[in-house]
Amino acid sequence: MTSKVGDRALPDVSRRTLFKQVGAATLASAPLAVPNAMAQEHALPANATAIARPRLEARETLTAAEAEILEAIVSRLIPSDDNGPGATEARAAYYIDRALMGPLRYSREAYGANLLATDAYAMSTKGTKFAQLGAADQDAVLIDVEQNVAPGFSPNAATFFKMVRDHTIQGMFCDPYYGGNTNFIGWDLIDYPGIRMAVGEDDQRLKAPEPVRASAYDDQMFAMQSGHYGHRP
């Protein structure tokens, strides 16, 4: 079966199946390569339970305008659907904003320039700001960015798309210590059982282990001093 964004036919792939292909073993730390999450439409069915959106809050790095565009982008990369919450509820944009003052700080300039380039391209092709577009139009803009059709990006649109997609996936599935994967939304989505500092005999049996919903940094061996990057307030 196929779905369509504008006049483009796109493969209809289950989001849960997509992320099960990622490989749970690397979710807590590394950037992940997965099939294009934009090649799908994910609309909540009419009878689906509404999912509460995160509260608005001050950003640590991005401006309000930049943050609005980024929130809209991550919400289309991993949308909410009938399988559950997506990148918005997992606070992937917050993870990115927070990391831009730490390990992703060398990407800060690229984010600033290219988020505004995304908005400019949306204005020139769709007549309004990216965050104000409907889902189908947002997808069309992002497909052009991914396919390197959109001008005005540095060094180019495709490079920016890959960067923001990789960082969104990190924010969706990282250890919550780093600001994303709020309430273990990402881990629950792919049935990832959680990090274990030790594996007992029962856990080695051929059965699904009981989920561990705790950050690795809750363990005493990872006790860190206040003020270190990533320390939770």
BELWO-V247463 format. One record per residue. N is the residue number from 0. RES is the residue in one letter. PSI is psi in radians with two decimals (* if undefined). BURIAL is # if it has 16 or more other ideal C-beta (glycine too) atoms within 10 Angstrom, else .. D_LAST is the distance of its C-alpha to the last C-alpha in whole Angstrom. Layout:
n-><N N>
res-><RES RES>
psi-><PSI PSI>
burial-><BURIAL BURIAL>
d_last-><D_LAST D_LAST>
This chain:
n-><0 1 2 3 4 5 6 7 8 9 10 11 12 13 14 15 16 17 18 19 20 21 22 23 24 25 26 27 28 29 30 31 32 33 34 35 36 37 38 39 40 41 42 43 44 45 46 47 48 49 50 51 52 53 54 55 56 57 58 59 60 61 62 63 64 65 66 67 68 69 70 71 72 73 74 75 76 77 78 79 80 81 82 83 84 85 86 87 88 89 90 91 92 93 94 95 96 97 98 99 100 101 102 103 104 105 106 107 108 109 110 111 112 113 114 115 116 117 118 119 120 121 122 123 124 125 126 127 128 129 130 131 132 133 134 135 136 137 138 139 140 141 142 143 144 145 146 147 148 149 150 151 152 153 154 155 156 157 158 159 160 161 162 163 164 165 166 167 168 169 170 171 172 173 174 175 176 177 178 179 180 181 182 183 184 185 186 187 188 189 190 191 192 193 194 195 196 197 198 199 200 201 202 203 204 205 206 207 208 209 210 211 212 213 214 215 216 217 218 219 220 221 222 223 224 225 226 227 228 229 230 231 232>
res-><M T S K V G D R A L P D V S R R T L F K Q V G A A T L A S A P L A V P N A M A Q E H A L P A N A T A I A R P R L E A R E T L T A A E A E I L E A I V S R L I P S D D N G P G A T E A R A A Y Y I D R A L M G P L R Y S R E A Y G A N L L A T D A Y A M S T K G T K F A Q L G A A D Q D A V L I D V E Q N V A P G F S P N A A T F F K M V R D H T I Q G M F C D P Y Y G G N T N F I G W D L I D Y P G I R M A V G E D D Q R L K A P E P V R A S A Y D D Q M F A M Q S G H Y G H R P>
psi-><2.74 2.73 2.99 2.46 1.93 -2.19 0.34 2.22 2.25 2.54 2.45 1.82 2.39 2.27 -0.69 -0.73 -0.71 -0.85 -0.36 -0.40 -0.25 -0.74 1.82 -0.42 -0.46 0.11 -0.48 -0.29 -0.76 2.67 2.58 2.49 2.08 2.86 2.74 1.98 -0.23 -0.24 0.66 2.68 2.35 1.53 2.37 2.34 2.76 -0.53 0.17 2.63 2.29 2.48 2.21 2.31 2.62 2.68 2.67 2.55 2.79 2.47 2.70 -0.44 -0.89 2.65 2.94 -0.72 -0.76 -0.75 -0.66 -0.73 -0.78 -0.74 -0.72 -0.64 -0.88 -0.51 -0.41 -0.49 -0.76 1.47 2.85 2.48 -2.86 -0.15 -0.30 -2.92 2.80 -2.68 -0.53 -0.85 -0.51 -0.14 0.75 -0.64 -0.64 -0.72 -0.80 -0.83 -0.78 -0.74 -0.38 -0.18 0.10 -2.02 -0.36 0.32 -0.48 -0.14 -0.02 -0.80 -0.71 -0.69 -0.82 -0.85 -0.74 -0.46 -0.73 -0.58 -0.63 -0.77 -0.74 -0.69 -0.67 -0.74 -0.72 -0.49 -0.49 -0.18 0.07 2.99 2.66 -0.79 -0.33 -0.05 2.76 2.92 -0.77 -0.72 -0.66 -0.74 -0.73 -0.73 -0.81 -0.57 -0.71 -0.65 -0.82 -0.70 0.12 0.46 -0.60 2.29 2.99 0.13 2.73 2.19 -0.43 2.95 -0.73 -0.66 -0.73 -0.76 -0.80 -0.72 -0.87 -0.57 -0.82 -0.75 -0.56 -0.74 -0.72 -0.81 -0.50 -0.63 0.05 2.94 2.30 -0.31 -0.56 0.06 -0.23 -2.92 0.77 2.34 0.42 0.57 -0.82 -0.76 -0.70 -0.60 -0.68 0.20 0.61 2.20 -0.23 2.95 2.31 2.24 -0.35 2.61 2.01 3.09 -0.73 -0.66 -0.32 -0.11 2.79 1.24 2.79 2.18 2.73 2.36 2.45 1.88 1.31 2.55 2.57 -0.52 -0.02 -0.27 2.52 -0.54 -0.27 0.35 2.27 2.69 2.57 2.44 -0.28 2.54 2.37 -0.19 2.21 2.39 *>
burial-><. . # . # . . . . # . . # . # . . # # . . # . . . . # # . . . # . . . # # # # # # # . . . . . . . . . . . . . . . . # . # # . . . # # # # # # # # # # # # # # # # . . # # # # # # # # # # # # # # # # # . . . # . . # . . # # # . # # # # # # # # # . . . # . . # # # . # . . . # # # # # # # # # # . . . # . . # . . . # . . # # . # # # . # # # # # # # # # # # # # # # # . # # # # # # # . # . # # . . . . . . . . . . . . . . . . # . # # # # . . . . . . . . . . . . . . . .>
d_last-><46 45 43 43 41 44 47 45 45 42 42 41 38 36 32 32 35 33 30 32 34 30 30 27 27 26 23 20 21 24 25 27 31 32 35 34 32 34 37 36 36 34 34 33 37 38 37 34 31 29 25 23 21 17 17 17 14 14 14 13 17 19 21 22 25 24 21 24 26 23 22 26 27 24 25 29 28 27 28 27 31 32 31 27 24 24 22 21 19 18 16 18 18 14 14 17 16 12 15 17 16 16 18 20 20 24 24 23 26 28 25 26 30 30 28 30 33 32 32 36 37 36 38 41 42 41 41 37 34 32 29 32 35 35 34 38 38 34 35 38 36 34 37 39 36 36 40 39 42 39 40 38 35 34 36 37 35 35 33 31 31 30 27 26 27 26 22 22 23 20 18 20 20 18 15 13 10 11 10 14 16 14 16 18 20 21 22 24 26 28 28 26 25 22 22 24 24 27 30 32 36 35 33 35 38 39 36 33 30 28 25 22 19 16 14 16 13 13 17 17 19 16 14 12 12 9 9 11 11 9 6 4 0>
